[in-house]
Amino acid sequence: MDLSRTRDIFERPGPFATVYLEAVQAGENSAKQVELRWRDLSKQLQQAGADDKTLAALDEELGGKRAGSITEVGRVLVASADGILFDDEVEAVDAAGDIAVWSPLPELGRYYRSQTGSVRVLLAVVDQTGGDIYQVIADNSEGARELSEETVKGQAIETVHKARGGGPGNRTRQNRHEMASYENADAVVKGLRSAASQFRPEVIVIAGEIQGRSAVRQELTGDLADITREIEAGSRAAGASEDALEGALLTVTGEIATERESGVRQRFEEGKGHANAVEGLEPVLEAARTGAVDTLLLVDGQDVPGELYAGSSPEAISTDPANLAEISDTEPVARPAEQVLLRAVGALGGQVQVLGGGTSLQDGVGAILRFPTGS
């Protein structure tokens, strides 16, 4: 899983407030309930030493009218004196309770663990006149969560219906029909490219009418074509079954999540044979410190044990604070090992993959490396 969404935060100096709000069932008073929950968390942060600017930024999001934006999935926010730095919905925190942490580091381990098995999908439900494009987070345990929707209307609407009958004019009418379909498909493809540049999907799924799907696939080329899959479900017609579409979508994304984890496991096993993979806290720490970690490996349901000392920069990490005296501008602080490793790996352009429960890794942590470290 790409850590680039939070790389800027990992590179910033702290301290930070990290706030998790568990999922609640939406109701008429949900905004008020969120406000009351935020008051308790605000007191905790204030007692922990959070500054007024950080608290004010969070209060603007959670203490007033915007509190109603909390949905039936959870929410995570990271803030500092500079304002809100990160704000996202987060799955799988419905039973974990609300948490507020004031720390020198952004504590996003819980957020990234919650994304286990989820797949970022750009879904296009199309016909010959255009398409509806959805940004979706799909997970077999949580279902498909729609983030946004955009309707693309092709300009060649009048002539998309297939010409009937024979005669010398039929070929001309048929050509016009095909041209209209491809012009409209091109508009859908432009919409997909625009959405993909912002959303960074792992997969594009084309659904809907077969002629529309075929036209879009032919117009879609290059890097996006390489990550595109087609499903025989979905329709733009009124009353179309959304359950059938979601079921087919989750089948595809489940396959992708399995393929992704299998690929990571294979890379890890192969890497161990060529000094390009390590496991255990000490070897992973050394690799993270030198920027060698390509993919940090965690185990579902198993936290990395213990604490590490973190200094002013992401690579300033150690099991001994004395080791950081010459490379850190601030007093080293002890934080959970997993949070420290995520900061170091994320700031240096790495990724994280949470492997399924039952996986055996020394200390519950491993890494696929960019280059050998000698550990």
C-alpha positions in Angstrom: 0.0 0.0 0.0 1.4 3.3 -1.1 2.3 5.7 1.7 2.5 8.7 -0.6 -0.8 10.2 0.7 0.8 10.9 4.0 4.5 11.4 3.0 4.2 15.2 3.5 3.0 14.7 7.1 5.8 12.2 7.9 8.4 14.7 6.6 7.0 17.5 8.8 8.3 18.3 12.3 5.8 17.6 15.1 4.1 17.6 17.4 0.8 16.3 16.0 -2.7 15.5 17.2 -4.0 12.3 15.8 -7.7 11.7 16.3 -9.8 8.6 15.5 -13.5 8.6 15.7 -15.3 5.2 15.7 -18.1 4.6 13.3 -21.6 5.5 14.5 -25.0 4.9 13.1 -26.3 8.0 11.5 -29.2 9.7 13.2 -30.9 13.0 13.7 -28.6 14.0 16.6 -25.4 12.4 15.2 -23.8 15.9 14.7 -24.4 16.7 18.4 -23.1 13.3 19.5 -19.9 13.9 17.5 -19.5 17.3 19.1 -19.9 15.8 22.6 -17.4 13.1 21.8 -15.0 15.6 20.5 -15.2 17.7 23.7 -13.9 14.7 25.6 -11.1 14.1 23.2 -10.2 17.8 23.2 -9.8 17.7 26.9 -7.5 14.7 26.6 -5.3 16.5 24.0 -5.2 19.7 26.1 -4.1 17.8 29.1 -1.4 16.1 27.0 0.0 19.5 26.0 -1.7 20.2 22.6 -1.4 23.9 21.6 -4.4 26.2 21.0 -3.9 26.4 17.2 -4.1 22.7 16.8 -7.1 22.4 19.0 -8.9 25.2 17.2 -8.3 23.6 13.8 -9.8 20.3 15.1 -12.7 22.1 16.8 -13.6 23.8 13.5 -14.0 20.3 12.0 -15.5 18.4 14.9 -17.1 20.9 17.2 -19.6 22.7 15.1 -21.7 22.3 11.9 -19.1 20.2 10.2 -19.5 17.5 12.8 -22.4 16.1 10.8 -20.0 14.8 8.2 -19.1 11.9 10.4 -20.6 8.8 8.7 -21.3 5.2 9.5 -17.6 4.5 8.9 -14.9 6.0 11.1 -12.8 9.0 10.6 -9.2 9.9 11.2 -7.6 13.4 11.4 -4.1 14.6 11.9 -3.6 18.2 12.9 -0.8 20.5 14.0 -0.4 24.2 14.6 -0.5 24.6 10.8 -4.1 23.2 10.7 -5.7 20.0 9.5 -3.0 18.0 7.7 -5.0 14.8 7.0 -8.6 13.9 7.1 -10.1 10.6 5.8 -12.8 8.1 6.4 -11.4 4.9 7.8 -12.9 1.4 7.8 -12.8 -1.3 10.5 -12.7 1.0 13.6 -16.3 0.5 14.6 -15.5 -1.3 17.8 -12.2 0.3 18.7 -13.5 3.5 20.4 -12.5 7.1 20.0 -8.8 7.9 20.4 -6.8 11.1 20.6 -3.0 11.2 20.7 -0.7 14.1 21.1 2.7 13.0 19.9 5.9 14.1 18.1 4.8 11.7 15.3 1.6 11.3 13.3 0.3 8.0 14.6 -1.3 6.4 11.5 -0.6 2.8 12.1 -4.3 2.1 13.0 -5.3 3.9 9.8 -3.1 1.9 7.5 -4.0 -1.4 9.2 -7.6 -0.6 8.6 -6.9 -0.5 4.9 -5.9 -4.2 4.8 -7.5 -5.9 1.8 -9.0 -2.7 0.5 -8.7 -1.7 -3.2 -9.0 1.7 -4.8 -11.3 1.3 -7.7 -12.4 3.7 -10.5 -15.7 2.2 -11.6 -17.3 3.3 -14.9 -20.9 2.1 -15.6 -21.3 2.9 -19.3 -23.7 2.7 -22.2 -23.4 4.2 -25.7 -24.3 7.7 -24.6 -21.7 8.1 -21.8 -21.1 6.8 -18.4 -21.2 7.3 -14.6 -17.7 7.3 -13.0 -17.4 6.4 -9.3 -14.4 6.5 -7.0 -14.7 3.5 -4.7 -12.9 1.9 -1.9 -13.8 -1.8 -2.0 -13.2 -4.4 0.7 -14.8 -7.9 0.9 -15.3 -7.5 4.7 -16.7 -3.9 4.5 -18.3 -3.8 1.0 -17.9 -1.0 -1.5 -17.7 2.6 -0.2 -18.4 5.3 -2.8 -16.3 8.4 -2.4 -17.6 10.4 -5.4 -19.7 10.2 -8.6 -19.4 12.0 -11.9 -21.7 11.7 -14.9 -20.1 11.9 -18.4 -22.5 12.8 -21.2 -21.2 12.2 -24.7 -22.0 14.8 -27.3 -23.2 12.4 -30.0 -26.4 11.4 -28.4 -28.8 11.4 -31.3 -27.2 8.7 -33.4 -26.0 6.0 -31.0 -28.9 3.6 -31.7 -28.0 1.0 -34.2 -29.3 1.5 -37.7 -32.1 -0.9 -38.9 -33.1 -2.1 -42.3 -31.2 -2.4 -45.5 -30.7 -0.2 -48.5 -27.8 1.9 -49.7 -28.2 4.3 -46.8 -27.8 1.6 -44.1 -24.0 1.5 -44.2 -23.9 5.3 -43.8 -26.2 5.1 -40.9 -24.2 2.3 -39.4 -21.0 4.3 -39.7 -22.6 7.2 -38.0 -23.8 5.0 -35.2 -20.3 3.6 -34.6 -18.7 7.0 -34.8 -21.1 8.3 -32.2 -20.5 5.4 -29.9 -16.7 5.9 -30.0 -17.0 9.7 -29.6 -19.0 9.1 -26.5 -16.6 6.4 -25.3 -13.8 8.9 -25.8 -15.5 11.3 -23.5 -15.8 8.6 -20.8 -12.1 7.8 -21.2 -11.2 11.5 -20.8 -13.2 11.5 -17.6 -11.4 8.3 -16.4 -8.0 9.8 -17.0 -8.9 13.0 -15.2 -10.3 11.1 -12.2 -7.3 8.7 -12.2 -4.8 11.5 -12.0 -6.2 12.5 -8.6 -7.5 9.3 -7.2 -4.7 6.9 -8.2 -6.8 3.7 -8.6 -5.3 0.2 -8.4 -7.9 -1.0 -10.9 -10.4 0.5 -13.4 -13.6 -1.6 -13.7 -15.8 -1.1 -16.7 -19.4 -2.2 -16.2 -22.7 -1.7 -18.0 -24.0 -2.2 -21.5 -21.9 -4.5 -23.6 -21.6 -2.1 -26.6 -20.6 0.7 -24.4 -18.0 -1.4 -22.6 -16.5 -2.5 -25.9 -16.2 1.1 -27.2 -14.6 2.3 -23.9 -12.1 -0.6 -23.9 -11.1 0.2 -27.5 -10.6 3.9 -26.7 -8.7 3.2 -23.4 -5.0 2.8 -24.1 -1.6 3.0 -22.3 -1.1 2.8 -18.6 -4.8 2.8 -17.7 -5.6 0.0 -20.1 -3.1 -2.1 -18.3 -5.1 -1.9 -15.0 -8.6 -2.2 -16.5 -11.0 -5.1 -16.0 -14.5 -5.6 -17.4 -17.5 -7.1 -15.6 -20.8 -8.3 -17.1 -22.9 -6.4 -14.6 -24.4 -3.0 -14.0 -26.6 -0.7 -16.0 -27.5 3.0 -16.2 -31.1 2.1 -16.6 -33.6 3.0 -13.9 -34.1 0.2 -11.5 -30.9 -1.7 -12.3 -29.7 -4.0 -9.5 -27.0 -2.4 -7.4 -26.5 -5.6 -5.5 -25.5 -7.5 -8.6 -23.0 -4.7 -9.6 -21.5 -4.6 -6.1 -21.2 -8.4 -6.0 -19.3 -8.5 -9.3 -17.1 -5.6 -8.3 -16.2 -7.2 -5.0 -15.3 -10.4 -6.8 -12.8 -8.5 -8.9 -11.3 -6.6 -6.0 -11.1 -9.7 -3.9 -9.0 -11.3 -6.6 -6.8 -8.2 -6.8 -6.2 -8.0 -3.1 -5.3 -11.7 -3.1 -3.0 -11.3 -6.0 -1.4 -8.3 -4.4 -0.6 -10.1 -1.1 0.6 -13.2 -2.9 2.9 -11.1 -5.0 4.3 -9.4 -1.9 4.9 -12.7 -0.2 6.7 -14.1 -3.2 8.9 -11.0 -3.4 9.7 -11.4 0.3 10.6 -15.1 0.0 12.7 -14.5 -3.1 14.3 -11.4 -1.5 15.5 -13.4 1.6 17.5 -15.6 -0.7 19.4 -12.5 -2.2 19.8 -10.3 0.9 16.9 -8.1 -0.3 14.5 -8.9 2.5 14.8 -8.9 6.3 12.6 -9.7 9.3 12.8 -8.8 12.9 12.8 -5.4 14.6 16.6 -4.7 14.6 17.2 -5.6 10.9 14.1 -3.7 9.8 15.2 -0.7 11.9 18.6 -0.6 10.3 17.0 -0.8 6.8 14.5 2.0 7.6 17.3 4.2 8.9 19.3 3.9 5.7 16.3 4.3 3.4 16.5 0.8 2.1 12.9 -0.3 2.8 10.8 -0.6 -0.3 7.8 -2.3 1.5 7.3 -2.6 5.2 5.5 -5.8 6.2 3.2 -6.0 9.2 0.9 -8.9 10.3 -2.8 -8.5 10.7 -3.8 -8.5 14.4 -0.2 -8.4 15.6 1.4 -5.1 16.6 5.1 -4.6 16.4 6.2 -5.0 20.0 8.1 -2.4 22.1 9.2 1.2 21.5 11.8 3.0 19.5 13.4 6.4 20.0 12.7 9.0 17.3 14.6 12.2 16.7 13.8 15.3 14.6 14.2 13.6 11.2 12.5 10.4 10.0 15.8 8.5 9.7 16.8 9.5 13.2 15.6 6.3 14.9 17.2 3.9 17.4 16.7 1.5 20.3 19.1 3.7 22.3 18.5 7.5 22.6 22.2 8.1 23.1 22.7 7.1 19.5 20.6 10.0 18.3 22.5 12.8 20.1 24.6 13.8 17.1 21.9 13.5 14.4 18.8 14.9 16.0 18.0 18.6 16.7 15.5 17.6 19.4 15.4 15.4 22.4 14.7 11.8 21.4 11.3 10.5 22.4 10.1 6.9 22.9 7.1 6.0 20.7 5.5 2.7 19.7 7.9 0.9 17.3 5.3 0.5 14.6 4.6 4.2 14.4 8.3 5.1 14.3 8.9 2.6 11.4 5.9 3.9 9.5 7.1 7.4 9.7 10.6 6.5 8.6 9.5 4.3 5.7 6.7 6.7 4.6 8.9 9.8 4.6 11.5 8.0 2.4 9.0 6.9 -0.2 8.2 3.4 0.9 5.1 1.3 1.1 3.4 -0.9 3.7 1.6 -4.2 3.3 -0.3 -5.9 6.1 -0.2 -9.7 5.7 -3.0 -12.0 6.7 -3.3 -13.3 10.3 -1.2 -16.4 11.0 1.8 -15.1 9.0 5.0 -15.8 10.9 7.4 -12.9 11.0 10.0 -12.3 13.7 8.7 -9.5 16.0 5.8 -9.3 13.7 7.7 -7.1 11.2 9.6 -7.6 8.0 10.7 -5.6 4.9 11.4 -6.0 1.2 14.5 -3.9 0.5 15.6 -1.6 -2.3 19.2 -2.7 -1.7 21.0 -5.0 0.7 22.0 -3.6 4.1 24.2 -6.3 5.4 21.8 -7.1 8.3 
